[in-house]
Amino acid sequence: MNKHEAIYKLYPSVVTIRGDVAYDKDDKEVTYNNNAVETEIAKHSYKQQRVSAYPTWQEQLDNIYHNGIDAWKADIKAIKDKYPKGNK
Protein backbone atom coordinates (compact mmCIF):
# COMPACT_ATOMS: atom_id res chain seq x y z
CA MET A 1 0.00 0.00 0.00
CA ASN A 2 1.36 3.39 -0.93
CA LYS A 3 0.63 6.77 0.64
CA HIS A 4 -2.15 7.70 -1.78
CA GLU A 5 -3.92 4.37 -1.30
CA ALA A 6 -3.75 4.83 2.47
CA ILE A 7 -5.19 8.36 2.24
CA TYR A 8 -8.06 7.18 0.04
CA LYS A 9 -8.79 4.33 2.45
CA LEU A 10 -8.71 6.47 5.59
CA TYR A 11 -10.44 9.55 4.14
CA PRO A 12 -13.40 8.55 1.94
CA SER A 13 -14.17 12.19 1.11
CA VAL A 14 -10.88 12.45 -0.80
CA VAL A 15 -11.38 12.13 -4.55
CA THR A 16 -8.01 13.33 -5.82
CA ILE A 17 -4.48 13.84 -4.57
CA ARG A 18 -1.98 16.17 -6.16
CA GLY A 19 1.48 15.79 -4.68
CA ASP A 20 0.84 15.37 -0.97
CA VAL A 21 -2.33 17.49 -0.93
CA ALA A 22 -5.70 15.74 -0.84
CA TYR A 23 -8.91 17.25 -2.22
CA ASP A 24 -12.61 16.46 -1.91
CA LYS A 25 -15.23 16.49 -4.69
CA ASP A 26 -15.49 20.29 -4.45
CA ASP A 27 -11.72 20.63 -4.91
CA LYS A 28 -11.33 21.76 -1.29
CA GLU A 29 -8.23 20.64 0.56
CA VAL A 30 -8.75 17.76 2.98
CA THR A 31 -6.46 17.75 5.99
CA TYR A 32 -5.21 14.29 6.90
CA ASN A 33 -3.15 12.89 9.76
CA ASN A 34 0.18 11.82 8.30
CA ASN A 35 0.90 9.56 11.30
CA ALA A 36 -2.36 7.70 10.69
CA VAL A 37 -1.45 7.34 7.01
CA GLU A 38 2.02 5.99 7.87
CA THR A 39 0.47 3.56 10.37
CA GLU A 40 -1.93 2.30 7.69
CA ILE A 41 0.95 1.79 5.27
CA ALA A 42 2.92 -0.12 7.91
CA LYS A 43 -0.08 -2.38 8.61
CA HIS A 44 0.05 -3.56 5.00
CA SER A 45 3.83 -3.71 4.47
CA TYR A 46 3.89 -7.45 5.19
CA LYS A 47 2.14 -8.10 1.87
CA GLN A 48 4.99 -6.84 -0.30
CA GLN A 49 7.57 -8.44 1.96
CA ARG A 50 5.85 -11.81 1.58
CA VAL A 51 5.52 -11.43 -2.18
CA SER A 52 9.26 -10.77 -2.42
CA ALA A 53 10.08 -13.77 -0.23
CA TYR A 54 7.76 -16.36 -1.79
CA PRO A 55 9.29 -18.63 -4.41
CA THR A 56 7.72 -18.49 -7.86
CA TRP A 57 4.66 -20.69 -8.30
CA GLN A 58 6.75 -22.96 -10.52
CA GLU A 59 9.30 -23.42 -7.73
CA GLN A 60 6.50 -24.03 -5.25
CA LEU A 61 4.97 -26.72 -7.44
CA ASP A 62 8.38 -28.34 -7.91
CA ASN A 63 8.86 -28.30 -4.14
CA ILE A 64 5.48 -29.99 -3.64
CA TYR A 65 6.31 -32.61 -6.27
CA HIS A 66 9.73 -33.45 -4.81
CA ASN A 67 9.15 -32.89 -1.09
CA GLY A 68 5.40 -33.15 -0.53
CA ILE A 69 2.71 -30.77 0.54
CA ASP A 70 3.81 -30.71 4.19
CA ALA A 71 7.30 -29.48 3.26
CA TRP A 72 5.74 -26.79 1.08
CA LYS A 73 3.43 -25.74 3.92
CA ALA A 74 6.41 -25.49 6.27
CA ASP A 75 8.31 -23.30 3.81
CA ILE A 76 5.33 -20.99 3.31
CA LYS A 77 4.63 -20.84 7.05
CA ALA A 78 8.23 -19.77 7.70
CA ILE A 79 7.71 -16.80 5.36
CA LYS A 80 4.36 -15.93 6.91
CA ASP A 81 5.93 -16.11 10.38
CA LYS A 82 8.83 -13.91 9.29
CA TYR A 83 6.43 -11.29 7.88
CA PRO A 84 3.29 -11.45 10.05
CA LYS A 85 0.14 -9.56 9.18
CA GLY A 86 -0.03 -6.03 10.54
CA ASN A 87 -2.57 -4.94 13.13
CA LYS A 88 -6.09 -4.83 11.85
Helices and strands as residue ranges (DSSP letters): H 3-10, E 16-18, E 21-23, E 29-30, H 34-43, H 45-53, H 57-67, H 69-82
